[in-house]
Amino acid sequence: MDSDFYFFSGGVPQEEAPFDNSDKDENVLNVTKISGFKTSLNYFEGKSDLEIWRMFISGHEGAFQYIYSTYIDDLFRYGSHITTDREILKDAIHDLFVELRNNHSKTDSIRFYLLKALRWKILRLLKNQKNRLDRNKLFAQFNAVIEISYEEKMIFNQITEQQLKKLAQGIKGLTRRQTEALYHFYYEDMNYKEVARIMKLTSIKSARNIIYKSIKQLKNFFKS
Amino acid sequence: MDYTNYSIEDFVKDENFKHWVLHPDSESNFFWGSFLQNYPDQKNNIGIARSVLLSVIFPEPDVSPLSEEEKDFLFEKINTTKRIEGNLKKHPDATQKWLNINQTIRAAVILLLCTVMAVVWNELSWEEPDSEIQFPVDMITKSTPFGQKLSIHLNDGSEVKLNGGSYITYPENFIDQREIILTGEAFFDVAELPGKPFTIKTGDITTTVVGTAFNIKYIDDSMVDIAVLRGKVTIDTNEQRSKKQDPVVINPTEMMSYNPVKGSFTKKSLEYNQVFGWTHDIIYFKNNNIDEIFSTLEKWYGVHFNVKIDLSKKKDFSGIYENKNLDAVLTGIGFAFGFDFDINGKEVIIK
């Protein structure tokens, strides 16, 4: 067994160690600067949000990179509902990730955590816009639109065109706040708790109230 | 949740129902598929609720998605900002005081600074401006897929051997700040530099060394193993540091296991080949069962085992393989356990 210690005797191998592949260093393996984007990220696939988040908090740069590349498209798409200003969106995403390194709390849903943080980053940037005239126009204008697809009825054949028209009319009567809650609940697939948190409502109950009330308004449709 | 009496409206408002309709997955398909079979009376209500949800659409605003270049550029910008802010943070008090000084004094300070700088410049010339604050620290990340290892020579003279499936991150100019972040397994042979501690962060715990050779294994947050070959190593957890407790000392030929869940350290016996063998391409088994063996080999060779037969879990196996290919290793193990195998690229079929 002693012969195994040769490598460590002076810190440098006396003979060529089978391990020594330092000369192929650069081309065999993934070598990247953090700023690069090419590190193999499949290391994280199949890992839970909780696990990835913990690795990120412990300073794992690969995890940070993975989070960025996994959610960037979704974040940008979500943000574009709040403002269509590309530069503001990029600034907000930039600020979000810079701050994330220094300041983060626990989460078991990375996606929700990021969407929520992004939303408030965008709103803050919009609020600070220099042009005060534009400010009111820009602030908190969540651009959720609900439309009815009449083609779906061909597939399901469960509701009549008449009923769909009623539904479309009812949707027009919803307030912006209601539309926004419905958007988060249905389109972003959040639960009531998450809807309450992202819209900064006081409780889960108020999230339920907004959505229940919206559905009630559309109830004409269900009755017919 | 009792869905048997749900109305159309109830279904539309239900978290689980809308999740199934709008974002179906195998779990929800199974649940609602079985529900429909068991309660055919609800078929009509479910059908209508489903149609309603599917006919409501939320159109996306007319903004084209970020291009790959925009994403790369943004990511780079995020990292640059981080480093500058990170460096400024080292002097929070100074910055704070600076902001509190009133205008007149600030001007005087600037003037004074200019004078001092001019003097220094005359003396030292251009070559060594104080780069502490202005220039970001460039960080390097190196990683290995399973089945491959990597030797890294750091510019302080230290050597790192990274085992398969591992990641390390360290500053480009390693001499000023000898700090490494590791996930996975690595062997360190650290150059002695008085007054410049060498630290490795693995999750919750930090290992500090001065001139030594040791192995750290940190695969996930369930266990961190640190084995010391030469020199001396101290380790401490975030908690210990915040409570100002003394770090745990590990002496040569000792191995310490840290369990982050319990926050406890356990001293373990150290078998040389078991811990350090991988640095010489030695696979070492000692009383391992077949699951442990396959798991080791999967990581070692970057393959996946597809076991088509029942193998005894009780049987254990010992052996040393030095610089052998997978075929040679499996021939021996297959003989001991009584199996045959086929190697098809990354997949190994055990039959």
Interface residues (C-beta under 8 A of the other chain):
Chain A: M1 D4 F7 F8 G11 A17 P18 F19 D20 N21 S22 D25 V28 L29 N30 V31 T32 K33 I34 S35 F37 T39 S40 Y43 E51 R54 M55 S58 G59 H60 E61 G62 Q65 Y68 S69 I72 D73 F76 R77 S80 H81 T84 R86 L89 K90 I93 H94 F97 V98 R101 N102 N143 A144 V145 I146 E147 I148 S149 Y150 E152 K153 I155 F156 Q158 I159 L164 L167 I171 Y183 F185 Y186 Y187 D189 N191 Y192 I211 Y212 I215 K216 K219 F221 F222
Chain B: S7 I8 E9 V12 K13 E15 K18 H19 L22 H23 N44 G47 I48 R50 S51 V52 L53 L54 S55 V56 I57 F58 P59 E60 P61 D62 V63 P65 L66 E70 K71 D72 L74 F75 E76 K77 I78 N79 T80 T81 K82 E85 D138 M139 I140 T141 K142 S143 T144 P145 Q148 K149 L150 S151 I152 H153 E159 K161 G165 Y167 T169 I181 T183 D189 A191 K201 T202 G203 D204 A213 D220 D221 L229 R230 Y272 N273 F276 T279 H280 D281 I282 E322 N323
